[in-house]
């Protein structure tokens, strides 16, 4: 087994471990309550919010791809994004759908590497907007969860890790600037940085990318607040937003099973720290997971559409019109064609007659050949 597969299995086991720990401490009733509270209007609202976020996400992907010189129509982008969302939710890992749409678009556009980087930049733009918005919300809006988060961020381990990462970035930048004969890895890094400027920071690209990312984040927040209301949480929306932001940030961690795991753990902790109850937070996260899966179900139709069209039976063949026997007005069949048709007062050999004479002549010549 390769190292990448070992890493994938470890990430899935970590997500399963989080879920098992939650069930162990809070019981399975929170999961069952979340499933029982979902009704038809809630599912319709989830589909509507999912359509909004998917269209804006696909538009952001189109902008990034066009910034890199790749053609991507919006209609195809929406269909591919729906398919990717469904695969992300249905398969372990939570990223296989994005990998599929990246490879598919790269192959159809004739540049696999640039197609993969377009998807990576599009996803990075969404995560950057989420991080910036989350930091602003947690700093501006007072919340009981802010103190534990601030203590964690100010811990020596986090501070040391941030300092080391900053020094590495500065060292790489200085090395790239001084060296002319760059190695293969350095050339690849320069290519990625140049394409990031083209795909995200170009004058005609970044306003649309920023607007679409804000709209997508608003849809995610709305979906989570809807899940909280369905779970029975009556706290004001302004009080719920910091908790929801933390849960959304946890979804970016690659330790999940189809998106499940860190989201539920952070939601239970954040709701408990805010005095709303860890069980309420877990129920809210479970409802959000179900609604997100329902919102991705149109992707199943996109995924199965080609297979269903190939499996559909072909229409029955109609009898050819030339096979019918021509009849006269009195109902008797007409005489056999002599091979001549009348056109504008003159007799012209017809195609059928000419073909028949050619076959007869050829057959006669073959019989006379010794």
C-alpha positions in Angstrom: 0.0 0.0 0.0 1.4 3.4 -1.0 2.0 6.3 1.4 -0.9 8.3 0.0 -3.3 5.4 0.6 -2.0 5.1 4.2 -2.6 8.8 4.7 -6.2 8.5 3.3 -7.0 5.6 5.6 -5.5 7.4 8.6 -7.7 10.5 7.9 -10.8 8.4 7.6 -10.0 6.6 10.8 -9.5 9.9 12.5 -12.9 11.1 11.4 -14.5 7.8 12.5 -12.7 8.1 15.9 -14.2 11.6 16.4 -17.7 10.3 15.7 -17.3 7.3 18.0 -16.1 9.6 20.7 -19.1 11.8 20.3 -21.5 8.8 20.5 -19.6 7.5 23.5 -19.9 10.7 25.5 -23.2 12.2 24.2 -25.1 9.0 23.1 -26.8 8.2 19.8 -29.9 10.1 20.7 -28.5 13.4 19.2 -28.1 11.6 15.8 -31.6 10.2 16.0 -33.2 13.4 17.0 -31.6 15.2 14.1 -33.0 12.7 11.6 -36.5 12.8 13.1 -36.7 16.6 13.1 -36.2 17.0 9.3 -39.4 17.5 7.3 -40.2 18.2 3.7 -40.1 22.1 3.8 -36.7 21.8 5.4 -35.5 19.6 2.6 -36.9 22.0 -0.1 -35.1 24.9 1.7 -31.9 22.9 1.6 -32.2 22.3 -2.1 -32.8 26.0 -2.7 -29.8 27.1 -0.7 -27.7 24.3 -2.3 -28.6 25.6 -5.7 -27.6 29.1 -4.8 -24.2 28.1 -3.4 -23.5 25.7 -6.3 -24.2 28.2 -9.0 -22.0 30.8 -7.3 -19.3 28.2 -6.7 -19.4 27.2 -10.4 -19.2 30.9 -11.4 -16.1 31.3 -9.3 -14.6 28.2 -11.0 -15.3 29.7 -14.4 -13.6 33.0 -13.5 -10.5 31.2 -12.2 -10.4 28.9 -15.3 -10.8 31.7 -17.7 -8.1 33.7 -15.9 -5.8 30.7 -16.6 -6.8 30.6 -20.3 -9.1 27.7 -20.1 -12.6 27.6 -21.6 -15.4 26.6 -19.2 -19.0 27.4 -19.9 -21.2 28.1 -16.8 -23.7 25.4 -17.6 -21.1 22.7 -17.7 -19.4 24.1 -14.6 -22.7 23.9 -12.6 -23.3 20.3 -13.7 -19.7 19.3 -12.9 -19.8 21.1 -9.5 -23.0 19.3 -8.6 -21.5 15.9 -9.5 -18.4 16.8 -7.4 -20.5 17.8 -4.4 -22.3 14.5 -4.5 -19.1 12.5 -4.8 -17.6 14.4 -1.9 -20.6 13.7 0.3 -21.0 10.0 -0.8 -17.4 8.9 -0.8 -14.9 8.8 2.0 -12.3 11.6 2.2 -14.6 14.4 1.1 -12.3 15.5 -1.9 -12.7 12.8 -4.5 -15.4 14.8 -6.3 -13.1 17.8 -6.6 -10.3 15.5 -7.9 -12.7 14.1 -10.5 -13.8 17.5 -11.8 -10.3 18.8 -11.9 -9.0 15.8 -13.9 -12.0 15.8 -16.2 -11.8 19.5 -17.0 -8.1 19.3 -17.5 -8.3 16.5 -20.0 -11.2 18.0 -22.0 -9.5 21.4 -22.1 -6.2 19.9 -23.3 -4.1 21.0 -20.3 -4.4 18.6 -17.3 -2.0 20.4 -15.0 -3.7 23.8 -15.5 -7.1 22.3 -15.1 -6.1 20.7 -11.7 -4.5 24.0 -10.6 -7.7 25.9 -11.5 -9.8 23.7 -9.2 -7.1 24.1 -6.4 -7.1 27.9 -6.8 -10.9 28.0 -6.8 -11.1 26.0 -3.6 -8.3 28.0 -2.0 -10.2 31.3 -2.7 -13.2 29.9 -0.8 -11.1 28.9 2.1 -9.3 32.2 2.3 -12.6 34.1 2.4 -13.8 31.7 5.1 -10.7 32.2 7.2 -10.8 36.0 6.9 -14.5 36.2 7.7 -14.1 33.8 10.6 -11.3 35.9 12.1 -13.3 39.1 11.7 -16.4 37.6 13.2 -14.6 36.1 16.2 -12.8 39.3 16.9 -15.7 41.7 16.4 -18.6 39.6 17.9 -18.1 38.8 21.6 -18.7 35.1 22.2 -17.9 32.7 25.1 -15.9 30.5 22.6 -13.5 33.4 21.8 -11.5 33.0 25.0 -10.7 29.3 24.5 -9.9 29.9 20.8 -7.6 32.9 21.8 -5.8 30.8 24.4 -5.3 28.1 21.8 -4.0 30.5 19.2 -1.7 32.1 21.7 -0.3 28.8 23.0 3.5 28.3 22.6 3.0 25.4 20.1 0.8 27.4 17.7 3.0 30.4 18.0 6.1 28.4 17.2 4.5 26.6 14.3 3.4 29.9 12.8 6.8 31.4 13.2 8.5 28.4 11.5 6.0 28.6 8.7 6.7 32.3 8.2 10.4 31.8 8.2 10.1 29.0 5.6 8.0 31.2 3.3 10.5 34.1 3.6 13.4 31.8 2.9 11.8 30.3 -0.2 10.9 33.7 -1.5 14.5 35.0 -1.0 15.9 31.9 -2.7 13.6 32.2 -5.7 14.5 35.8 -6.1 18.3 35.3 -6.0 18.8 32.2 -8.0 18.5 32.4 -11.8 19.1 28.7 -12.6 16.1 27.4 -10.7 15.5 23.8 -10.1 12.5 21.9 -11.3 10.6 22.4 -8.0 11.4 26.1 -7.9 10.2 26.5 -11.5 6.9 24.7 -10.6 6.5 26.9 -7.6 7.0 30.0 -9.7 4.5 28.7 -12.2 1.9 28.2 -9.4 2.5 31.7 -8.1 2.2 33.2 -11.5 -1.0 31.3 -12.2 -2.4 32.4 -8.8 -1.9 36.0 -9.8 -3.6 35.3 -13.2 -6.5 33.2 -11.8 -7.2 35.1 -8.6 -5.7 38.5 -8.5 -6.2 39.7 -12.1 -8.2 42.9 -12.5 -11.1 41.3 -14.2 -11.1 38.2 -12.0 -10.7 39.1 -8.3 -14.0 41.1 -7.9 -16.1 38.2 -9.2 -14.1 35.7 -7.1 -14.6 37.7 -4.0 -18.3 38.3 -4.6 -19.0 34.7 -5.4 -17.0 33.5 -2.3 -19.0 35.8 0.0 -22.3 34.5 -1.5 -21.2 30.9 -1.0 -20.2 31.5 2.6 -23.5 33.3 3.2 -25.3 30.2 1.9 -23.3 27.9 4.2 -24.1 30.1 7.2 -27.8 30.1 6.2 -27.8 26.3 5.9 -26.2 26.0 9.4 -28.6 28.5 11.0 -31.5 26.6 9.4 -30.2 23.4 10.9 -29.9 25.0 14.3 -33.6 26.2 14.1 -34.7 22.7 13.1 -32.7 21.3 16.0 -34.7 23.6 18.4 -32.0 26.2 19.1 -33.7 29.5 20.0 -30.6 31.7 20.5 -30.3 34.8 18.3 -28.7 34.5 15.0 -25.9 36.9 15.9 -25.0 34.6 18.8 -25.0 31.5 16.5 -22.8 33.0 13.7 -19.5 32.6 15.6 -20.3 29.0 16.5 -21.2 28.3 12.9 -18.0 29.8 11.6 -16.0 27.5 13.9 -17.9 24.5 12.6 -17.3 25.5 9.0 -13.6 26.1 9.7 -13.5 22.5 11.1 -14.9 21.2 7.9 -11.7 22.2 6.1 -9.7 19.7 8.2 -8.8 16.6 6.1 -9.9 14.3 8.9 -13.4 13.4 7.9 -15.6 10.7 6.4 -17.6 12.3 3.6 -17.5 15.6 5.6 -18.5 14.0 8.9 -16.2 14.1 12.0 -14.5 17.4 12.9 -17.6 19.4 12.1 -19.7 17.5 14.6 -16.9 17.6 17.3 -16.3 21.3 17.0 -20.1 22.1 16.9 -20.6 20.1 20.1 -17.7 21.8 21.8 -18.7 25.3 20.6 -22.3 25.0 21.6 -21.4 23.6 24.9 -18.9 26.4 25.6 -21.6 29.0 24.6 -24.0 27.5 27.1 -26.4 26.0 24.5 -25.6 22.4 25.2 -23.2 20.1 23.5 -26.1 17.8 22.5 -27.8 20.7 20.7 -24.6 21.4 18.9 -24.2 17.8 17.8 -27.8 17.6 16.7 -27.4 20.8 14.7 -24.3 19.4 13.0 -26.1 16.2 12.1 -29.0 18.0 10.6 -26.6 20.2 8.6 -24.8 17.1 7.3 -28.1 15.6 6.1 -29.2 18.9 4.5 -25.9 19.3 2.7 -26.2 15.7 1.4 -29.7 16.4 0.1 -28.5 19.6 -1.5 -26.0 17.6 -3.4 -28.5 15.0 -4.8 -28.9 16.7 -8.2 -25.3 15.7 -8.7 -26.4 12.0 -8.7 -28.6 12.8 -11.7 -25.6 14.4 -13.4 -23.5 11.3 -12.6 -26.0 8.7 -13.7 -27.4 10.6 -16.7 -25.0 9.3 -19.3 -25.4 5.7 -18.1 -29.2 5.9 -18.2 -29.1 7.4 -21.7 -26.8 4.6 -22.9 -29.1 2.0 -21.3 -32.3 3.4 -22.9 -33.7 1.2 -25.7 -33.4 2.4 -29.2 -36.6 3.3 -31.1 -38.0 0.6 -33.4 -37.0 1.0 -37.1 -39.8 2.1 -39.4 -40.3 0.2 -42.7 -38.7 2.0 -45.6 -41.0 3.9 -47.9 -39.4 2.3 -50.9 -40.5 -1.2 -49.8 -44.1 -0.4 -50.3 -45.7 -1.7 -53.5 -47.0 1.2 -55.6 -50.7 0.9 -56.6 -52.9 2.5 -59.1 -56.1 4.4 -58.4 -58.2 1.2 -59.0 -56.2 -0.7 -56.3 -54.2 -3.0 -58.7 -50.5 -3.0 -58.4 -48.6 -1.0 -61.0 -46.5 -2.7 -63.7 -42.8 -3.2 -63.0 -40.7 -0.1 -63.7 -38.9 -0.1 -67.0 -36.2 2.1 -65.6 -37.5 5.2 -67.3 -39.1 8.2 -65.6 -40.7 11.2 -67.2 -39.2 14.5 -66.3 -40.4 17.7 -68.0 -41.8 15.8 -71.0 -38.7 13.6 -71.5 -38.0 10.1 -70.4 -34.9 9.9 -68.1 -33.4 6.7 -66.8 -34.2 6.3 -63.1 -31.7 5.3 -60.5 -33.5 2.0 -59.7 -33.8 1.0 -63.4 -30.1 1.9 -64.0 -29.1 -0.2 -61.1 -31.2 -3.2 -62.2 -29.8 -3.1 -65.7 -26.2 -2.9 -64.4 -26.8 -5.9 -62.2 -28.4 -7.9 -65.1 -25.5 -7.0 -67.4 -22.9 -8.0 -64.9 -24.6 -11.2 -64.1 -24.9 -12.0 -67.8 -21.2 -11.3 -68.4 -20.3 -13.6 -65.5 -22.3 -16.5 -66.9 -20.8 -16.1 -70.4 -17.3 -16.1 -69.0 -15.7 -19.5 -69.8 
